[in-house]
Amino acid sequence: MIKLGIPSKGRLMDKTFDWFGARGVTLSRSGAEREYAGRVEGIEGVELVLLSAGEIPRELAAGRINLGVTGSDLVREKLANWDMRVAELAQMGFGFADLIIAVPQAWIDVETLDDLDAAAAQFRLTHGHRLRIATKYHRLVRDHLREAGVADYQLVDSQGATEGTVKNETAEAVADITSTGETLRANHLKILSGAPVHRSQATLFKSLTAPCSAEGRATLQKLKEQLKID
């Protein structure tokens, strides 16, 4: 039996149901809304498991599910050496969002990562501590800034409304997921120019660690053919 994990609520769940349905595989929730199991019609040998989008990378890496739908940002953030533990099967064309770095609009001389590097160095000289960037995405942001040569900063964890940390004076800049930028602008923040840290979208991943019998491999191949995945 192949286990397929998908987001358990919201637009990601609905869009995932639609994506599979358009390809002849009908997914549906079993029973009450709070039940985390579902039905699969249109192919035999596939079990549906409903999980939070944030749990799916962990379950894929642990080999407890064979396939999973979640944001590409979550897989890259939560899994070290992610491409050795999961493989992308299909980008699904919804759930688009960019992981960006934003600074106060009042910083008129800071428009790029190079500007941020210079501002961070000056900030440390002036204030005696590193410039703080609030984020939930420590791995992705740290790697991005290292590649850009930005050094004088520290990442501070944000589990609430990241955009509000600058106003609350718990950070000087933020790194967060955005689709429209409206919340950032409402908090008087501007996105640095250039490529984002990561362009995310809903993606169907395959676990590289999950045990799979010959029967399961045959089911997986049949499912890929049904979904028109190479």
N, C-alpha and C positions, 0 to 999 in steps of 0.2 A: 504493500500500500504506500503510495506517494502522499506525503503530507504537504499541503499548500497553506501557508500562513498569509493572511491579508489583514489590513487595518480593520479594527472592530467597530468603527463608528465614523460618522462625518462624511465629508465630501470625498475623502480618499477611498473609503469603503464603497460609496455609491459609484464613483468613477471606475473603480476596479471591477465591480459587478458589471457595469456597462461594457468595459473593455473586453472582458471574457465573453459576455453574452453576444457581442458583435461577431465573435469568432466561433460561435456554436457551442460554447461551454457555459451553462447557466449555474451561477452561484447564488445561494440564498441562505439567510439565517435560519437556524432551527429554533422553533418555539419562541420563547419570550426574548425580549431585546437584551436582557442581561445574560443570556446564555451564550457561551463563547464557542459554539460549534455550529456547523452549517451543512448544507447539502450541495452536492455537485451532480449536475445532470449533463449528459452529452458525452461523457467518457467514463469508463469503468476504472476502478483502482486508484481514485484520487480522493483523499479525505481533506475537508476544509477545516482549518483552525483559525479562529478570530483572535487577534492579539493587538495590543497597542503598536503603533508604527515604531515606537522606540524599542520595543521588545524584540522585534523581528530580526534585526542584525545579530543579536545575541543568540537567538534560537537557531538561526542559520549556522553561525560559527560553531555552536555546540553540537550540531548535527541532529537536533531534535525535530527539525522540519527540513524537508528536501528543497522546497521552493518557498519564496517569500516576496511580497510586494511591499516596498517601503521607499522612502526618499533616498536618493543616492548620497545626500549629505550625511544622513544618519549612519549609513554603512561605513563611510570613510572616516567619520568622527569616532564611532564607537569601536571599530575593529582595527587594531594594529596589523599592518601587512594584510589589509583587507582582501587584496587580489589573490592571496594564497589560501584564503578561507572560503571565499564565495566567488562566483562568476556572474557577470551580467548576461542575462539571456535576451532581454528586450527593454528598451526605453519606451515608455508607454504613452508619452505625449500629453500628460496632464500633471498637475501638482508642481508646476514650475515656480521656482523661487531662487533668488540669488543670495548667497552668503557674502555680505559686504562689510567694509569698514567705514564708519562715519564719524565725523568730528563736528564740533560746534560751528554753526554758520558764521559766528563772529571771528573764527580763525581765517581771515581773508587770505593769508599767505600760505595756507595749507590746502593743496588741491590734489596732490599725488602722494605715493608712498615715499618718494624721496623727500618731499616736503615734511611728511610725518616724521621721518628719521631725523631731520634737522631740528624739528620742533621738539621731539622727544629728548634729544641731547641738550637743548637749551632749557627745557623744563627741569631736567635733573640738576643742571647747574644752578638754576634759580631757586628750586624748591627743596633740593637735597634728597629727593626720592624719585623713583622712576614714574613716568607717565602710566596711568592705569587704563587698561582697555577691558571693559566688561563684556563677557561673552559666555555662551553655553558650549561653544565649539573650540575648545582649547587646542586639540590636536591639529585641526585644519588651519586655524589662525596662526599658530606657532610656526607650522611648516611654511605657510605663505610668507610670513614676515621674515623668516630666516632666509628664504630664497631671495627676497627683495633687499636683504642687507640691513633691515631695521633691527636695532639692538637695544636701545635704552627704553624699555617698556616692561610692564608686568601685566599678566592677565589676571583679572579678578573674576570669580565665578558669579554668574547671574542666573538665578532660577526663577526670577519674576519677570517684570516688564523691563527688559534690558534698556530700551530707549529712555527710560526715566532715570537711569543711574547718573547721567551727567547733571541733570537738574537737581538731583538729590546729593550731588557732590561726593558720590562714592566711586566715580570714575571720570576720566577726562575725555574718553572716546568709547565707542562701542563697536562690536562686530556681531552682526545678527542677520537672520534670514529675513528677506523682504520680497514682496511681489510687486508692490506699487510704489513704495517709498513714502506713502502718505503719513504713516505714524512717525517716521523719522522727521519729516518736515514739520509736523505738528509739535515736535519736541525741539525744534530749531537746530536740527542736525542736517549735515549734508554728506552725501556719499563721495568718497574719494574717486577720482577719475581712474580710468584704466580697467582692466579685467577684474571681475569679482574674485573673491577667494575661491568660490565654487559655484557653478551653475547647477542647481539641483532639479530633479524631476522624479516622479514616481517611476520605479524600475523593477522589473521582475528579475530576481536573483536566484541562483542555484547554489545550494550548499556543496562545498567540496569535501566536507567531512562526514556528511550523513551516510550511514550504511544503506546500501541499495542492492537488493537481490536482482537476479536476472529478470524476474518478472517485473520488478520495479523499474529497471532500466528500459524494458520494453514499453511499459506504461508511459514513462517519461518521454521516450521517443515519439510515441503516438500523440501525446499531448503537444509536443513541440510541432509536429506536423499539423495538428488541428489548429494551433495558434499561428501557423505559418512563420515559425522561428527557425532560422538556419542552425 
